[in-house]
């Protein structure tokens, strides 16, 4: 027997669609009720709820044991033994153990095989499946559609080894939905929000000018997702919502996102978002007239350009913009960190509302707005690779802000601070020099053409110092 102590690859959400509420394996003579959790198993195993949450992979005790068969059941087909095609029925009849979610197992009570419910946490169930296969048992795992489409098949292959499983897929919910619309599904970006809370993948996918297929659950319903996208200015999709796909009472709704946001939908829908227009997006060198700006608090275009060049943002970076003002700097950072995430931190509620409005105007779904006072609000944010500080370093919290930023940045992470006041520049410089960080200091002094006496003159903008620093690899701060 081999033990895998850590399970970074298991994603419980991959099999949420199949999970049941039972907590123990059902003995052969059981008539349908799961055994009570505290009662030991007839074969000597402790109850699943008391087992350690570690994955044990067992070495075979018989020569050439059969692989675990993962059988995908097509939606629209009956979920019982009599409704299966002959070749699938033969697999069920030959199996010694059948594993699956409660909904799928309900139709196979007449099968002679022992039944193992697929429950969370997965580790004890995966260990049991490995042990049964190693002992020479013929194990059949039931799944909906394609087991490799956000399903249990991927987890089994990854954790027990691809040589231990045999996958027999059916048509996936993605293929079924695309077939209804005659939409080539190889062009579709697929996401699952079933059992997941992270909307980052949806935010990133929304701007790719491609159809999206999203698996939902009772919390992340289509109306919730529509309201989330509309709040970020994403309004260029037509929504196709499929409820109870394949069932006799299947429902297909074709709605705008605004209409979707006002409706209620059941759990486990398949949502297809098809673009009806080109996505909007911010761009480098934003025109101030296109932005909602409170009190002229905006980082000027020449300063933004220089600061972005010093930050050296890469596509997957997480970027903080502290003291964001109008959010102009954050919006341009979105262009560069298009596969990552940008967080605009602003202490003023009015300016935070302006940032949200500018996000909506440009459909910048990957821009998050954090209303709060730095550094108190920073611990809740994701770790950054790049940080721009446009305001806040002239107050008494300056060293606390710099200290938190420097601690959170990884080795190689970069910080750029905009300083208008000399005291701010000197204080920030002294702080970073004490840490031993290499520094660059650049002064940006630019002028803009303005009308004067029927002609143009160059009006000087306030000079700004940019202080750029990179965290050295040996720095432990």
VEXDO-556057 format. One line per 10 residues: number of its first residue (from 1); their letters; for each residue x, y, z of C-alpha. Coordinates in pm, whole numbers, plus 32768, in hexadecimal, padded with zeros to 4 digits. Layout:
BEGIN
NUM) A) X Y Z  ...;
END
This chain:
BEGIN
1) XXXXXXXXXX) 8000 8000 8000  807A 815C 7FAB  8007 8296 8062  7FE5 83EC 7FC7  7FE0 84D7 80EE  7F9B 8618 8035  7E87 8646 7F37  7EC0 8791 7E82  7E2C 8707 7D41  7CD7 86A1 7DC5;
11) XXXXXXXXXX) 7BC8 8796 7D6F  7A8F 873B 7E2F  79C3 8820 7D4E  7A0E 8741 7C23  7922 863B 7CB0  7826 8712 7D6A  7723 86B7 7C64  7745 854B 7CCD  7768 8568 7E47  7665 84CA 7F2A;
21) XXXXXXXXXX) 7610 84FF 8094  7653 8397 8103  7777 834F 81E4  77C2 81D9 81CE  77D2 80BE 80D4  7694 7FF3 80B7  76B8 7E7C 8100  7635 7D81 8004  74FB 7D31 80C9  749E 7E9F 80FB;
31) XXXXXXXXXX) 734C 7EFE 806C  739A 8068 8024  73F4 811B 8165  7560 8170 81A4  7600 80D1 82D5  761C 81B1 8404  7761 8270 8406  77EC 81F7 8555  77BD 8085 8500  78F8 7FD6 847E;
41) XXXXXXXXXX) 78E8 7F42 8322  78B0 7DC8 82FE  7A07 7DA5 825D  7AB3 7E43 8388  7AE5 7FA0 82FD  7A97 80BF 83EF  797B 81AC 8392  79DB 829C 827F  799B 83CB 8359  7AA1 8359 8454;
51) XXXXXXXXXX) 7BB3 830A 8358  7CD9 83F6 8333  7CB6 84E5 8212  7DE0 844E 815F  7DEA 8394 8018  7E6C 822E 8023  7EBC 8191 7ED2  7ECB 8016 7EF0  7FB6 7F2F 7E35  7EFA 7E18 7D7E;
61) XXXXXXXXXX) 7EEE 7CC8 7E32  7E77 7C13 7CFB  7F25 7C00 7BA9  7EAA 7CFC 7AA7  7D7C 7D88 7B62  7C6E 7E20 7A8C  7C6C 7F9C 7A78  7B5E 8062 7B25  7A55 80A0 7A1B  79C1 81FE 7A18;
71) XXXXXXXXXX) 787A 81F2 7958  77E3 8336 78DB  7668 8336 78C0  75D4 8411 77B1  74D4 8511 7819  7381 84BD 7790  73B4 834A 77CA  7312 8290 78E8  73D1 8280 7A2F  7384 8114 7A7A;
81) XXXXXXXXXX) 7402 7FBD 7A17  72E7 7F6C 7927  7318 80AE 785D  7489 8075 7817  7508 7FFB 76C7  756F 7E89 76CB  76E7 7ECC 76E3  76BC 7FBB 7807  75C7 7ED0 78B3  76C8 7DBA 7898;
91) XXXXXXXXXX) 77CA 7E94 794B  76D7 7ED0 7A69  767D 7D60 7A83  77EA 7CF2 7A8E  7855 7DF8 7B8E  78A2 7D93 7CF4  788D 7EF9 7D71  77D1 8025 7CE1  7838 8182 7D50  7780 82C5 7D03;
101) XXXXXXXXXX) 76B6 83E6 7D8A  756F 83AA 7E3C  749E 841F 7D14  7548 832D 7C24  7550 8206 7D16  73DB 8221 7D5B  7389 8181 7C0E  746E 8054 7C43  73E1 7FC2 7D85  738C 7E80 7CC7;
111) XXXXXXXXXX) 74F8 7E43 7C6B  75A8 7D29 7D23  76E5 7DF3 7D5D  773C 7E97 7EA6  7705 800D 7EA1  7806 8113 7F0A  7779 8275 7F1D  7857 8389 7E95  786B 847D 7FB5  793F 859E 802C;
121) XXXXXXXXXX) 7A52 8596 809D  7AD0 84D0 7F74  7C0F 8441 8009  7B6F 831B 80C5  7A9C 82C0 7F96  7BC8 82C9 7EAC  7C8D 81F2 7FA1  7B6F 80F8 7FB0  7B5B 80E8 7E34  7CD2 80AB 7E1F;
131) XXXXXXXXXX) 7CBD 7F9A 7F29  7B9A 7EEA 7E7E  7C4A 7EEB 7D2D  7D8E 7E6E 7DC9  7CCC 7D4C 7E62  7C4A 7CE4 7D0D  7AEC 7D78 7D27  7A48 7DFC 7BEB  79F9 7F67 7C39  7906 803C 7B6F;
141) XXXXXXXXXX) 78E7 81B3 7BAA  77B4 8263 7B1E  77CA 83C8 7A9F  76F5 84C3 79E1  7758 84FE 7877  78CD 850C 783B  798D 84B3 797C  7AAF 858D 7907  79D6 86C5 78E4  79F2 8751 7A46;
151) XXXXXXXXXX) 79AA 85F1 7AC2  7A2C 84D7 7B9C  7AF1 8439 7A7D  7BFD 8547 7A85  7C2A 8525 7BFE  7C44 83A8 7BF0  7D44 83B0 7AD7  7E12 84BF 7B82  7E15 8424 7CDD  7E14 82AD 7C9A;
161) XXXXXXXXXX) 7ED1 82B7 7B50  7E4E 82B3 79E9  7EA3 8142 79C8  7DAC 80E9 7ADD  7C73 8174 7A34  7BAE 812E 78F9  7AD7 8252 788B  7998 8220 77C0  790D 837D 777E  77B4 83E0 7710;
171) XXXXXXXXXX) 7754 852B 766E  77A6 8647 775E  76B9 875D 77C4  7793 884A 76F6  7763 8779 75BD  75EF 8757 75FC  75C2 88CF 7629  7692 8924 74F5  75D2 8826 7427  748C 88D5 7485;
181) XXXXXXXXXX) 751C 8A19 73F4  75E8 8984 72D3  7715 8A2B 7376  7870 8991 733B  78D7 8935 749A  7A4D 8931 7453  7A3A 8AAF 7454  7994 8AC1 75AA  7A49 8B1E 76ED  79D3 8A2E 77FC;
191) XXXXXXXXXX) 79B3 8A89 796D  791A 89E1 7A9B  788E 8AAC 7BBA  77ED 8978 7C53  786A 8979 7DB8  795A 8A98 7D72  7962 8BFF 7DEE  7A7C 8C90 7D19  79EE 8D67 7C01  7B48 8DC4 7B82;
201) XXXXXXXXXX) 7B42 8CC7 7A61  79F0 8D50 79F2  7A6F 8EB7 7A02  7B9E 8E5F 792D  7AD7 8D95 7831  79CF 8EA4 7802  7AB9 8F7E 7733  7B3B 8E72 7645  7A2F 8E9D 7536  79CD 8D2D 7547;
211) XXXXXXXXXX) 789A 8C6C 75BC  78A1 8BFC 7726  780F 8ABD 77B7  77D9 8AD1 792F  7760 89BA 7A14  769C 8A54 7B34  7615 89E1 7C83  750E 8A50 7D7D  75E6 8B78 7DEE  768F 8BE5 7CAB;
221) XXXXXXXXXX) 754E 8BEE 7BE0  7534 8C93 7A88  7486 8DC7 7B17  759B 8DF8 7C1A  76A6 8DDF 7B0D  75E9 8ECD 7A27  75D4 8FD5 7B38  7746 8FAB 7B80  77A6 8FDD 7A13  76BD 9106 79DF;
231) XXXXXXXXXX) 774C 91AE 7B15  789F 91A2 7A68  781C 9225 791E  7811 90D6 786A  76D1 90EE 779D  7734 905A 764B  76B0 8EF8 767C  756A 8E46 762D  7521 8D43 773A  74A1 8BE4 76EC;
241) XXXXXXXXXX) 743B 8B35 782D  73F2 89C0 7823  733B 8933 7951  730D 87BD 798A  73C3 8775 7846  735B 862E 77A8  722C 85FD 7886  70CC 85F9 77F2  708C 8751 788D  71D3 87EC 7816;
251) XXXXXXXXXX) 71BB 8969 7802  7287 8A4C 771F  7283 8BC4 775D  731C 8CBE 7668  7342 8E0A 771A  7413 8F44 7729  74EF 8F66 785B  7403 9071 78E1  72DD 8F84 78BE  73A4 8E67 7957;
261) XXXXXXXXXX) 73F8 8F3D 7A85  7284 8F69 7ACF  7222 8DF8 7ABE  7247 8CD1 7BAC  72DC 8B83 7B43  7305 8A2D 7BDB  744C 8989 7C44  7541 88DD 7B59  74F4 89A1 7A1C  75D1 89A5 78E9;
271) XXXXXXXXXX) 7604 8B10 7886  7682 8B70 772C  76E4 8CDB 76F8  7703 8D30 7586  779A 8E83 7523  76AF 8F68 7465  77AB 9085 7447  791E 90C4 7466  798D 90E2 75D1  79F0 9236 7655;
281) XXXXXXXXXX) 7B40 925C 76FF  7C1F 936C 778D  7D58 93D2 76D3  7EA7 9474 771C  7E9E 95F0 7720  7D35 961A 7790  7C91 9764 7738  7C31 981E 7875  7AEC 9893 77D6  7A73 9728 77CC;
291) XXXXXXXXXX) 7A9B 96FA 7942  79CB 9755 7A6F  7ABD 9822 7B44  7A7C 98BA 7C9A  7B39 99F8 7CF1  7C33 99D2 7BD3  7CDB 98B6 7C94  7D72 97F6 7B73  7ED2 9785 7B24  7F2E 9845 79E9;
301) XXXXXXXXXX) 7F6B 9789 78A7  80E9 97BE 7893  810F 9748 79FB  8038 9613 79B8  810A 95BA 788A  8252 95DA 7948  81CD 9524 7A7B  8150 93FD 79AC  82A1 93DE 7902  834C 93D4 7A56;
311) XXXXXXXXXX) 8256 92D5 7AE2  8298 91D9 79C7  8146 9131 79EB  811C 8FD4 7957  7FD3 8F37 78E3  7F91 8E5C 7A15  7FFA 8F54 7B20  7F2A 8FC9 7C45  7F4D 9145 7C56  7EEF 9231 7D70;
321) XXXXXXXXXX) 7EA5 93A1 7D2E  7EA4 9447 7E86  7E06 95A1 7E93  7D62 955D 7D46  7C9A 96A2 7D25  7BDC 967F 7BDC  7C6B 9527 7B91  7D1A 9597 7A51  7E60 94EF 7AB3  7DA9 93B0 7B16;
331) XXXXXXXXXX) 7CE9 93A9 79CD  7E2A 93C1 7902  7EC7 92B3 79DD  7DA1 91D3 7977  7E18 91EB 780E  7F68 9156 786F  7EF5 9061 797E  7DE2 8FD9 789E  7DFF 8E76 792B  7E2E 8EED 7A90;
341) XXXXXXXXXX) 7D78 8FD4 7B7D  7D8B 9144 7BD5  7D12 91D2 7D21  7CCC 9347 7D42  7CE5 93B0 7EB0  7C39 94F8 7F07  7BD5 9585 805B  7AD4 9681 7FD7  797A 95F1 7F96  7934 96F7 7E89;
351) XXXXXXXXXX) 7A74 96A8 7DCD  7A36 9532 7DF1  78E5 9565 7D49  7997 961E 7C30  7A84 94F6 7C03  795B 9408 7BEF  78B8 94E8 7AEB  79F8 94F2 7A1D  7A12 9377 7A35  78AD 935D 79B4;
361) XXXXXXXXXX) 78F2 944E 7893  7A16 937E 7818  7997 9223 7874  7AD3 91E2 793F  7A56 90A9 79EE  7BA7 904D 7A88  7BB9 9193 7B4C  7B4F 9175 7CB9  7B04 92A5 7D8F  7B65 92A2 7EFF;
371) XXXXXXXXXX) 7ACF 93B8 7FD0  7BAC 93DF 8101  7CC8 948B 81B1  7E25 9405 8170  7ECE 934E 8212  7DA4 92C6 82DA  7CEE 9248 81A5  7E1E 91A7 80FD  7E33 9057 81B8  7CEE 8FE1 8115;
381) XXXXXXXXXX) 7D76 9016 7FB4  7E22 8F08 7EE3  7F9E 8F10 7EE7  801C 9000 7DDA  813E 8FE9 7CE7  812D 915D 7C95  80BD 9287 7D69  8085 93F0 7D04  8054 94EE 7E1B  7FB5 9629 7D96;
391) XXXXXXXXXX) 7F51 96BE 7EE4  7F65 968F 805B  80DD 96AC 808F  80D1 9813 810C  8018 97B5 824B  807A 9710 8391  8026 95B6 8307  8132 95CA 81F7  822A 94DA 8297  8117 93E6 82F8;
401) XXXXXXXXXX) 809B 93E1 818F  81F9 93B2 8104  8248 92A8 8207  8113 91DC 81B5  814B 91FB 803E  82B9 9197 8059  825F 906C 8131  8151 8FEF 8041  8218 9017 7F00  82D3 8EDA 7E96;
411) XXXXXXXXXX) 8446 8EE0 7E39  8458 8F92 7CEB  8316 904F 7D33  8316 91BF 7CD7  8295 92F7 7D82  8266 944C 7CE1  8200 957A 7DB2  8196 96CC 7D2A  8213 97EB 7E05  81B3 9956 7DD5;
421) XXXXXXXXXX) 824C 99D4 7F19  83C2 99C7 7F5E  838A 994E 80C2  82BE 982B 803A  83D3 97D0 7F47  84E4 97E6 804E  8421 971E 8151  83CD 9608 805A  8532 9600 7FDC  85C2 95E1 813D;
431) XXXXXXXXXX) 84CF 94C6 8191  8529 93F8 805D  869E 9439 8080  8690 93AF 81E3  8607 926E 814D  8721 9263 8051  863A 9271 7F21  86D0 92F2 7DD9  8627 943D 7D7F  85E1 950B 7C4A;
441) XXXXXXXXXX) 8568 9672 7C61  84D2 9720 7B35  8440 987E 7B20  8322 98B0 7A2A  82F9 9A18 79BB  820C 9A47 7896  813C 9B58 77F5  7FED 9B58 7743  7F82 9C3B 7626  7E67 9D29 7685;
451) XXXXXXXXXX) 7DBA 9E46 75CE  7E37 9FA4 7613  7DEF A0DF 754E  7D71 A025 741B  7EA5 9F46 741A  7F39 9E33 74F1  802E 9E3D 760F  80CF 9D26 76DB  804E 9D1C 7840  8131 9C60 7930;
461) XXXXXXXXXX) 80A2 9B44 79FD  810F 9B15 7B64  8258 9A57 7B6C  8241 98FA 7C00  8354 981B 7C85  8335 96A5 7C43  83F1 95C7 7D34  8415 9461 7CB3  84A0 933F 7D7E  84BF 91C8 7D4F;
471) XXXXXXX) 84C4 90CF 7E6D  860E 9012 7E67  860A 8E97 7E6B  86C6 8E86 7FB7  85E3 8F7F 8068  8515 8EE0 817C  843B 900A 81D1;
END
